[in-house]
Amino acid sequence: MLKSTEDVEKEVNKEEDKTERSLMKMAKTTEETAEEVKEEGDEGKRDRSLMGMFKSKEEAKKEVEEEAKEAKTEESLIDKAKNYVAEKIANVPTPEASLVDVDFKKVSFNSADYLAKVNIKNPYSHSIPICEIDYTLKSTGSVIASGRIPDPGSIKASGDTQVDVPVKVPHSIIVTLVKDIATDWDIDYELELGLIIDLPVIGNITIPLSRKGEIKLPTLKELVFGAKEEEKDSKEKDMDSKEKEKDSKEKDKDSDK
């Protein structure tokens, strides 16, 4: 039985609709697949990025450990060098010194002068310069004089050298001490010295010295008349100096004639 034209057209339309739906479904599947591939690609990038980060942290950790190891090795070498130098310095012979005497010397215009005598023994075959000497004089725990003597000389080679250290106590301190001691003119003292010497290769070292005992205080009469005598001697020295200068000028004039 032959189909009518209308039936044929309906069947054709159905087939076209079916084909169109099939194409649309195929297109949708392709888009979904592409999206899935894209998402998988992004996830892959993230995974690779995270792996790179973890790798960088491991590398950084290794670098830190290597740097710490190098630093530890360097510190160990420095410590060994320090210990080596310290041992060498400890075995280097140094001059020996002793504070043999402290005594009252005189009353000057501004102070009472004491003299400390230091004996220094030099083990080297060449002289050694003394850079400076620091001193501190105490009585009953209180500092009554302190000072520094720059460039006091040198220690002679292979022998003993005596160095005089002048210690000046101001008049005001002496007067206070005299009032405190009443009739007893001796006071307990402690003298501390620091001899700074220049050793070859090593450089400056300090030899500490100290001595305790009793020293005589000048009387008030000695303070007054001693100061006057000091002033008189100073004026006489000035006069002598001026006379010598005058004679020198006169001789220069005579020679010019």
C-alpha positions as CSV (number, residue, x, y, z in Angstrom):
1,M,0.0,0.0,0.0
2,L,1.5,3.3,-1.1
3,K,2.0,6.0,1.6
4,S,0.5,9.3,1.0
5,T,2.7,12.4,0.4
6,E,1.7,13.8,3.8
7,D,2.8,10.6,5.6
8,V,6.1,10.7,3.8
9,E,6.7,14.3,4.8
10,K,5.9,13.5,8.4
11,E,8.4,10.6,8.4
12,V,11.0,12.8,6.8
13,N,10.4,15.5,9.4
14,K,10.8,12.9,12.2
15,E,14.0,11.7,10.8
16,E,15.3,15.2,10.5
17,D,14.3,15.9,14.1
18,K,16.0,12.8,15.3
19,T,19.1,13.6,13.3
20,E,19.2,17.1,14.7
21,R,18.8,15.9,18.3
22,S,21.5,13.4,17.7
23,L,23.9,16.1,16.4
24,M,23.0,18.4,19.3
25,K,23.7,15.6,21.8
26,M,27.0,14.9,20.0
27,A,27.9,18.6,20.2
28,K,27.0,18.8,23.8
29,T,29.1,15.7,24.6
30,T,32.1,17.3,22.7
31,E,31.7,20.6,24.7
32,E,31.5,18.6,28.0
33,T,34.5,16.6,27.1
34,A,36.5,19.7,26.2
35,E,35.4,21.3,29.6
36,E,36.5,18.1,31.4
37,V,39.8,18.1,29.6
38,K,40.3,21.8,30.5
39,E,39.5,21.1,34.1
40,E,41.8,18.1,34.1
41,G,44.5,20.3,32.6
42,D,44.0,23.0,35.3
43,E,44.2,20.4,38.0
44,G,47.4,19.0,36.4
45,K,48.9,22.5,36.4
46,R,48.0,22.9,40.1
47,D,49.4,19.5,40.9
48,R,52.7,20.3,39.0
49,S,52.8,23.7,40.8
50,L,52.3,22.1,44.2
51,M,55.0,19.6,43.3
52,G,57.3,22.5,42.3
53,M,56.6,24.2,45.6
54,F,57.3,21.1,47.6
55,K,60.5,20.6,45.6
56,S,61.6,24.2,46.2
57,K,61.0,23.7,50.0
58,E,63.1,20.6,50.0
59,E,65.8,22.3,48.1
60,A,65.6,25.3,50.4
61,K,65.9,23.0,53.4
62,K,68.9,21.4,51.9
63,E,70.5,24.8,51.2
64,V,69.9,25.9,54.8
65,E,71.3,22.7,56.2
66,E,74.4,23.0,54.0
67,E,74.9,26.7,55.0
68,A,74.5,25.7,58.7
69,K,77.1,23.0,58.2
70,E,79.5,25.4,56.5
71,A,79.0,28.0,59.3
72,K,79.6,25.4,61.9
73,T,82.8,24.3,60.2
74,E,83.9,27.9,59.9
75,E,83.2,28.5,63.6
76,S,85.1,25.4,64.5
77,L,88.1,26.6,62.5
78,I,87.9,30.1,64.1
79,D,87.8,28.5,67.6
80,K,90.8,26.3,66.8
81,A,92.7,29.3,65.6
82,K,91.8,31.3,68.7
83,N,92.9,28.4,70.9
84,Y,96.1,28.1,69.0
85,V,96.9,31.8,69.4
86,A,95.9,31.7,73.1
87,E,98.3,28.7,73.7
88,K,101.1,30.5,71.9
89,I,100.6,33.7,73.9
90,A,100.4,31.7,77.1
91,N,103.8,30.2,76.3
92,V,105.5,33.5,75.3
93,P,107.8,34.7,78.1
94,T,106.9,38.1,79.5
95,P,108.8,40.5,81.7
96,E,108.4,40.1,85.5
97,A,107.8,43.1,87.7
98,S,107.6,43.8,91.4
99,L,106.7,46.8,93.4
100,V,109.6,47.1,95.9
101,D,109.0,50.3,97.8
102,V,106.7,53.2,98.4
103,D,107.9,56.2,100.4
104,F,107.2,59.9,101.1
105,K,109.4,62.2,99.0
106,K,108.5,65.8,99.5
107,V,105.8,68.4,99.6
108,S,105.3,70.4,96.4
109,F,103.2,73.5,95.7
110,N,100.0,71.6,95.1
111,S,100.5,68.1,96.5
112,A,102.4,65.7,98.7
113,D,104.7,63.6,96.5
114,Y,105.4,60.0,97.0
115,L,107.7,57.7,95.1
116,A,107.0,54.1,94.2
117,K,109.9,52.0,92.9
118,V,109.2,49.2,90.5
119,N,111.8,46.6,89.4
120,I,111.3,44.9,86.0
121,K,113.2,41.9,84.7
122,N,113.4,41.6,80.9
123,P,113.9,38.0,79.5
124,Y,114.5,39.3,75.9
125,S,117.8,40.3,74.3
126,H,116.4,43.6,73.2
127,S,114.8,46.6,75.1
128,I,111.1,46.7,75.5
129,P,109.2,50.1,75.6
130,I,106.9,50.9,78.4
131,C,103.8,52.6,76.9
132,E,102.3,54.0,80.1
133,I,101.8,53.3,83.9
134,D,98.4,53.8,85.6
135,Y,98.4,54.1,89.4
136,T,95.7,54.2,92.1
137,L,96.6,55.0,95.8
138,K,94.0,54.0,98.4
139,S,93.7,54.5,102.1
140,T,91.1,52.7,104.2
141,G,89.3,51.7,101.0
142,S,89.1,55.2,99.6
143,V,91.0,56.5,96.6
144,I,93.3,59.4,97.6
145,A,95.3,59.7,94.4
146,S,95.2,58.3,90.8
147,G,96.9,59.2,87.5
148,R,98.7,58.0,84.4
149,I,102.3,58.4,83.4
150,P,102.7,58.3,79.6
151,D,105.9,57.0,78.0
152,P,108.0,56.4,81.2
153,G,110.9,54.9,79.3
154,S,111.9,51.3,78.3
155,I,113.1,48.1,79.9
156,K,116.8,47.4,79.1
157,A,117.7,44.2,77.4
158,S,118.4,41.0,79.3
159,G,118.5,42.5,82.8
160,D,116.7,44.4,85.5
161,T,115.4,48.0,85.2
162,Q,114.2,50.1,88.1
163,V,111.4,52.5,87.2
164,D,110.3,55.4,89.5
165,V,106.6,56.1,89.6
166,P,105.7,59.5,91.2
167,V,102.4,59.6,93.0
168,K,100.9,62.9,93.8
169,V,98.3,63.3,96.6
170,P,96.5,66.7,96.6
171,H,96.9,69.0,99.6
172,S,93.2,68.9,100.3
173,I,93.3,65.1,100.7
174,I,96.3,65.3,103.0
175,V,94.7,67.9,105.3
176,T,91.6,65.6,105.6
177,L,93.7,62.6,106.4
178,V,95.8,64.6,109.0
179,K,92.6,65.6,110.7
180,D,91.3,62.0,110.8
181,I,94.5,60.5,112.2
182,A,95.1,63.1,114.9
183,T,98.6,62.6,116.3
184,D,99.5,59.4,114.3
185,W,101.2,60.5,111.1
186,D,101.3,57.0,109.5
187,I,98.4,55.7,107.4
188,D,97.7,52.3,105.9
189,Y,97.8,52.3,102.1
190,E,97.3,50.1,99.1
191,L,99.0,51.1,95.8
192,E,97.8,49.5,92.6
193,L,99.9,49.8,89.4
194,G,99.2,48.8,85.8
195,L,102.4,48.6,83.6
196,I,101.4,48.6,79.9
197,I,104.3,47.3,77.8
198,D,104.6,46.6,74.1
199,L,105.8,43.1,73.3
200,P,106.8,42.1,69.8
201,V,104.2,40.3,67.7
202,I,101.7,40.1,70.7
203,G,101.3,43.9,71.2
204,N,100.4,45.7,74.4
205,I,100.0,43.7,77.6
206,T,99.3,44.9,81.2
207,I,101.3,43.8,84.2
208,P,99.2,44.4,87.3
209,L,101.1,45.2,90.6
210,S,100.0,46.0,94.1
211,R,101.5,46.7,97.5
212,K,100.1,47.3,101.0
213,G,101.8,48.9,104.0
214,E,102.1,52.1,105.9
215,I,103.3,55.5,104.6
216,K,104.2,58.7,106.4
217,L,102.0,61.8,106.0
218,P,103.6,65.2,105.9
219,T,102.7,67.4,108.9
220,L,100.8,70.6,108.5
221,K,104.0,72.5,109.1
222,E,105.6,70.6,106.2
223,L,102.6,71.3,104.0
224,V,102.9,75.1,104.7
225,F,106.6,75.5,104.7
226,G,107.2,72.9,102.1
227,A,104.8,74.6,99.7
228,K,106.6,77.9,100.4
229,E,110.0,76.3,99.8
230,E,108.6,74.8,96.5
231,E,107.4,78.3,95.5
232,K,110.8,79.8,96.4
233,D,112.6,77.2,94.5
234,S,110.3,77.7,91.5
235,K,111.0,81.5,91.6
236,E,114.7,81.0,91.9
237,K,114.6,78.6,88.9
238,D,112.7,81.2,86.9
239,M,115.2,83.9,87.8
240,D,118.1,81.6,86.8
241,S,116.4,80.8,83.6
242,K,115.9,84.5,82.8
243,E,119.5,85.3,83.7
244,K,120.8,82.6,81.4
245,E,118.5,83.8,78.6
246,K,119.8,87.4,79.1
247,D,123.4,86.2,79.0
248,S,122.7,84.3,75.9
249,K,121.3,87.3,74.1
250,E,124.3,89.5,75.2
251,K,126.6,86.9,73.8
252,D,124.7,86.8,70.5
253,K,125.0,90.6,70.3
254,D,128.7,90.5,70.9
255,S,129.2,87.8,68.2
256,D,127.2,89.9,65.7
257,K,129.7,92.8,66.3
